[in-house]
C-alpha cells in the first residue's frame, strides 16, 4: 500500500467533469484506490464518493493505492490532477 499527496489545480476542483475523468482513470487500474481529504476516505472508483468530498481548487488530497499496479495508478492519477484534468 502506497500513498501520495496531490494538489488540485483546476478552477472547478474535483467536481462534475473533472471527477468523471478521475473516476474513469481510476477504473483503468486493478488496484484498490482511495481518495482521502481531512478525515474522510472514499473509493476513488465511485463518482458519488469522490463528489461527496467537495474538493475545490487549491485543496490537497491524498491518493492511496493497494494492488499489483499501485505505483502506476498513483502516478497516472497524480499526473491527471496536476495537468488540470486536461490529459
N, C-alpha and C positions, 0 to 999 in steps of 0.2 A: 504494500500500500504506500502510495506516494502522494504528496500534495504540493500545490503551487499557488501563490497569491497572484491575482491578475487584476489590474485596474481597468475599469470600464471607461472608454474614452469617447464613444459616440454620443451625439447630442440627445438621443432618446433613451439612453441607458439600455437595460435588458428588458425591453417591452415589445410587445406585438411582433413586428417583422424581425428585429434582431434576435429575439428569443426563439422564433421559429427556425432561423438559420442555426442557432446554437443547438437546439434540440436535434435537428437533422444531422448535424456534425457529430454530436454525442452518440446518436443511434448508429453511426457508422462504425463504432468500436465495440469490441466484445466485452471489454472491461466494465465493471460496475463503476459508475461515476456519480459523484455528488457535488452539489454547489452549496457552499456554506457562507452565510452572511450573519454577522453578530452571533447569536446563539441558535440560529436555525440552520438545519441541514435538509436539503431536498434532493430528490433524484434528478440528475441532470438530463435524463431522458423523458421527463414529464413536463409538458408545457405548462400545465396548471401549477405545478410545484415551483417552477422557475419564475413564473409571473407573480406568484404569491410572495416572493421575496422583496418585490418593489425596488429593484436595483436601478439606481439613477446614475447619470453621468458623474464621473469623479469618484464613485464608490469603488472599494476594493472587495473582491470576492475571493474565496479560497476554493480551488478545484481539488477534489480528492478522487483518486482512481485506484482500483484494485483489480488486477487481472493480467492476462497474458500480454496485452498491448497497452498497459497503463502509461508507460512513458510516452508512447506515440500519441495516446489520447490527450494527455495533458498538454503536450507541445502543440497539437493541432487546435485544440480549443483555445489555448492562450494566444496563439497566432491569430485566430479568428477575432477574438476580442480586441487584441492590440491593433488590428487593422481597421477597427471601427465597423466590423461586420461587413466589409466590402469584398472579402475573398470569396 
